Amino acid sequence: MTPADTGASTIVDAASAASDSLSSADSRMTPGGPGYRRMSLALFLAGVATFALLYSTQALLPLISGDLGVTASDASWTVAAATGGLAVFVLPMSALSERFGRRTVMTASLAVAVTVGLLVPFAPSLPALVALRAVQGAALAGLPASATAYLAEEVRPRALVTAIGLFVAGNSVGGMSGRVITGWVAQEWGWRVAVGVIGLVAVACAVAFRLLLPAPKHFTPGSLRPRVLVRTVRDHLANPLLRRLYAIGALFMTVFGGIYTVIGYRLTEAPFSLPQGLIGSIFLVYLVGTVSASTAGRLVGRLGRRGALYLGAGTTAAGLLLSLAPSLPLVLLGLVLITAGFFAGHAVASSAVGKTAQHGRAQASALYQSAYYVGSSAGSTVGAVAFHSGGWAGTVAVGVLAVLGVVVITVSGSLAARRAAGTPVRALSLPR
């Protein structure tokens, strides 16, 4: 995953500004100072565990289908249930971390998630497997909801971006390595052993996280006030620009979730007929997304936010169409373009949330993450249903429709901005 994947950018600005006024600011961690390396390694390992568990079944869906005798659309629920559980619980978990503390919530979340992870290999049926995955996703919601807030409180502002970057690196490494490892292990010993291995890796990461993470020194508990939370959420959802950004994040993730859920089925079929290990290695393409996300800021500087979104959507659409070719190199190039376009568009949209929200930025970020993971669940399910009905072309059609949705929403934002500025609507340039 990228910095946008954690919603980090939406918390950093507000937290950094507020923390500057604290009298205890000098005691916060900084690179080279006491506790900083322990903290960085702890959160890196938490990120690895979180995203390795969250997507542990995605590269294994063809094997799960064969073992349990279910279709691609049925097996896709093992991914959709986990991301859906995270989407539903990320906002409540952010509220719990305000009351009970970031480290407490993260520790409890990992403990529950890894325990469930050790039970997943023994699921006797698809309904049981889906239920366990839903509980696992709900538990993991405590990590993105709490990690960046912990960093904002415990790390000096100048070191905050670097510290969050290490956590995000753990997300990316966990998401990618979890899929690659399960692919190769499953090729030799089956999908149950593969998810069991990921569960054991996550246990080791969780234990190391709890031993390494320094106790918080700057956390001030707040009260759980549902009315305040509801009012803040209502205010965010009443903002037309935030609604558009949430929808864009969900639609981009619909494409990404659908394509990467179904790609294993496509590559096991003729004319490719790839072994499971090689299919798992396809997820190394994620490294392209890390690069494209890191360049999103420069794209916005040159093209404006909407221009960067158009570019991300166009790149994604080109990749979708290219992936239709019956040629493995062209399919891989299509995946590269889809991944690059998705991560760039996602980074632009999520960073814009923090700039748009005037208050309650943590809740604005949590809402974006909810929309993002709802899109992942929808993409996994709808993409698999489309594949079952119309093959790879059906999944690509779903992706193209989602990309068109991004374009329509972005165009409507351009028109709304022109009307608000009193500018006559003529040609649609790329406004900033």
N, C-alpha and C positions, 0 to 999 in steps of 0.2 A: 503494500500500500504506500501513498504519498503523504506530505504534510496536510493536504486537504482532507485525507481520509480520517483524521482524528479530530477535525474541527479546530486544530491548534491555533490557526491564524485568527480565529474569531475571539479567542480568549486573551491572547498575548498582549494586544494593545491596551485593553482596559486594565488587565491585571498589572501590567508594568507601570502604568501611570499611577494606579492606586498605591502600589507597593512602594513607590518612591517616597511617599509621605510617611511611611512607617518609621518610627524612631529606632526600631531594631533592624533597619535595613542592612547595616554593616555586618550583621551576624549571618546573613544569608549566604548560601553556598556559591562558589565561583570556581572556574577551572583552576586546578592546582591546589585549591583549598581543601580543608578537612571535609570528608564525606562526599565530595563531588564525584569522584570516580566510582565509589560504591553506589551512589544514587543513580548514576548514568548506566552502570551495568545492570542494576536491578530493574530499571524501567525498560532497558533494551530487552532483557529476558522476559519481562511481562508482555512486551509487544510480540515477541516470538511466540510465546505460548498462546496468546489470544488469537492471533490470526492463523496459526497452524491448526488450532482446534476448530475455529469457525468454518474453515473451508476444507476440512480434512477429507470429506467424502466427494468433493467435486471432481477430482481426477479419477475417481473409482466408480463412477455411476454405471458404466457398461458392465463391470464385474458384479455390482450389486444387483443390477437387473437380471443377469444370468443366474446368480445364486438364489435370489428370492423369487424368481419367475415373474417379474413385474416389467412394465413398459418404461420407456425413458421418462415420460411425463410423471409416472408414479415415483420413480427413483429420484427425480429432481426435488421432491419434497424434503429429502434429507438435507439439501442445501437451503431451500426456501424456509424451512422451519427454523433453522438456526439464525439466519439473517433476519427473519421476521420477528423472532423473539427478541433479538437485540434492538430492532427498530422500535418495538413497543415499550421496552423497558429502559431505554437510554435516558429518557426525560425523568422518570421516577428515580432512577439511580443517581442522576445529577442532584436531585433534591436531597436524597439520603446522604450523599457525601457532604452536603452543607451542614447537616446535623451531626453525623457520627464520625466524620473525618475521612480524608482521602485514603490514607493508608489502610484504615479499617475496612472500608468498602472494597478497595482493590484486593486486599487479602481474602476477604470473604468471597468475593466474586471468583477469584482464581481457585479457591478451595472447592467450591461447588462445581465449577466447570471441569476441573481435572478429575474429580470424583466421578462425575457423569461420563467423562471421557474414558475411564477405565471400565465402565459398564457397557458402553456402546458396542464393543466387539461381540458381546454376548446377546445382543438383541435377537429374539427368536423370530421376529416378523417385521415387515415394513412398518406397520402402525407403531410398534414398540420403538423401532429405530427413529422414526420421525418424532415421537414424543420425547425421547431422550435428547434429540438434537434441539428441539424447541426449548427445553429446560436449559441446555447448555448455552444457547444463544442469549437467553434472558439473563443468565448469570454473567456472561461476558460483557454485558452492557455496562457493568460497573467500572470497566477499565477505561474506555474512551471518555466516560463521564467524569472521571476523577483524576486521571494521570496529568493532564495539562494544568488542571487547577492546582494540584500538588506542586508542580514545577513553578507555576506563577507565584506561589506563596513562599517557596523555599529557596529559589535561585535568584541571584541578582539580575536585574533587568537586562544588562548588557550581555549576560551569558544565557539568557532564556531561549533565544532562537536556536543556539547550538544544542542546548539540553533537549529541547523538544525534537530537534532533528534526529538525535540518537534514539529517542522513543519511536519516532516514525520509521527509522531504519529497522528497528526491531519488528514493526508491523510488516514492512515490505519483506524482510528476510523470512519471517514466520509464514506469511501468506504464500510466498514462492516455494520455500523449502518444504513446507507441509505437503504441497501438491507433488513436488518432484520426488520426495522421499517415499510417499505412499505409492506413487506409480511404480517405482523400482521394487519396493518390498512386495507389493501386491502381485507383481509379475511372477515372483518365486513362491510366495506363501499364501496368497489370497488377500482379499480386502479386509477381512477381520483382523488378521495379524498386522496389516498396514496401519489401520486406525488404532490398534493397540500400541504399536510403536510410537505413534504420535502422542497418545495418552501418556506414555511413560516419559517421553521427552518433555511434555508439558508439566508433569509432576516435578521433574528435576528443576525446570525453570521456575516453577512456583515456589518451591522450597528455597532456592537460591535468592529469589526476589525478596521473600520475607526476612531472610537472614541479612541481606545486604542493605535494604532500604533504610536510611536513617529515620529516626523518629521525627515527626514534624515539630517544628518549634514556633511556627508563625500562623498556625491554624486557629481560628476563632469560631467555635461552634455557633451555628445559627438555629433558629427555630423553624420547624416545619409548618409553614403557613400556606395551606392549599389555596386559599383565596388569592394570595399574592401571586402564586405560581400561575393560577388560572388566568388572572388578569394580565400577567406578562405574556403568556402564550397567546391570549386573545388579541392583544395589541400587535404582536408580531404577525399573526395570521390576517389581521386587518390591513397590513401594509402591502399594497399591490406589488411593489418591487420584490419584497421578500417572498411573496407567494410565487412570483415568477422564478426566482432563484431556486426555491425548493422544488418546483416542478422540473426545472432544467436538470438539477442533480438527480432526481428520480428517473427521468427519461434517459439520461446518459447511462445510468447504472442498469436500466432495463436492457439496453443494448449489450453492455459488458457482461452482465449476469447471464443473459440468454446465450450468448455466443460461447462463453467459457464453460457453461454447464453442458452444452450439447456437442462441443468440438470433439470430445472423446469418442462419442458414437460415430461421428463422421469419419474420423481417422481409423477406426477399427474396421470400417466397411471398405469394399472395393471402390476405387482402384488403389487405395492406400494400404489397408490391412496392416497397420503398424502394431507392434507389441505394446503392452501396457507401459513398460518402462519408458519408451520413447514418447508415448503420449503424455506421460507425466512431465517429461522434460520440456514439452512445449511451453509450459508455464514460465520458463526462463525468459520468455518474451516480456514478462513484467518489468524487466530491467529497462526496457525502452520507455515504459511509463514513468519510471523514476526520473529519467532524463527530460522527458517532455514536460512533466510537472514542474521541474526546476526552472524551465525556460518560460513558464507561463507569465511570470512577472514582466519579462522583456517583451513578450508578445503584447501584453496589455499596454505597455509603454509606447509601442509603435502603432498598434491598430486600435487601441481602445478596448474596453471590456467587451462590447458587443462584437467588434471585429474579431477579437480572439475567440469568442464563442462560435462565430460563423466559420472560422478556420478549423476549430476543433470538430464541429459538426461535419464540415466538408471532408476532412481527413477520415473521419469515422465512416462516412457514407462510401467513400472511395474504397476503403478496406473491405467493407461488407460486400460490395459488388465484385471486387477482385477475388474474394474467397470462394465465389461460385465456380471458379475455374477448376477443372479436373486435374490440376497439376499441383503437386506438393509444394514446390518453391513458390508458386503464386498464392497458394493458400496461406503459407507462412508469411509472405509479404503482406497479404491482407490482414492477418492477425497483428502484424507490426503496426500497420496504419490504424487499425481499430484501437489498439492499445494506446498508441501515441495520442490520437484524437480524443479518446475518452479521458485520459489522465489530464491532458491540457485543459479541456473543457471543465472537468470536475474541479481542478485547482482554481480556475478563474471564478467559477460560480461560488464555491465555498468561501474563498477569500473575500468576495463581494458582500457576503452576509455580514461579516464583522464590520465592514465599512458602512453598511446600510443601517444596521440596528443602532438605535440611539440609547438604548438601555437594555438590561437583561441580555447581554451578549452571550452568556453561557447558555441560556435557554434558547436563544436564536440559533446557536450552534447545534444544540441538541435536537432542535426541530429539523435542521438541515440533515443531520445524521439519520434521524428517523425516516425522512423522505428518501434519503439515499439508500437505506437498507430495505425500505419498502420496495423501491425500484429493483433492488437485487432479487428480492423474493419473487416479485412479479415477473422479472425477466427470466429467472430460472424456471418458473412454472409455465409461463406462456410460451417461452422459447422451446421448451421440451414438448409441449402439446403440439406446437406448430411443426416440430420435427417429426413427431409421430404421424401427423396428418399429411404433411407435404414435403418431408425430407429437409435437407439443408436449405433449400430455396425458401421453405416456409419460415424457418428461423431467421433467415436473412430479411425476409419481408417484414417480419415483426420489428427487426432492428431498424430498417429503413423508415418505417412509420414513426418509430420513436425519435429518430434523428430529425424527421420532418417536423415533429412536435417541438423539438428544440428550436428549429429555425423559425417556426410560426410564433413561438413565445418571444424569441429575441426580436423579431420584426415588430411585434406588438409593443415591446418595450421601447424600440426606437420611435415608433409613432407616438407613444404616450409622452416620451421625453420632448419630442418636437412640439406637441400640443401644449405641454406645461410651460415651455419656453416661448410660446407664441410664435413659433416658426412655421411658415407655410409648409405643408407636406408635399414635397416634390420627389426628387430622386432619393432613394435610400442610400446615403453614404454610410460609412462606418463610424458612427458617433462614439465618442468616448463616454 
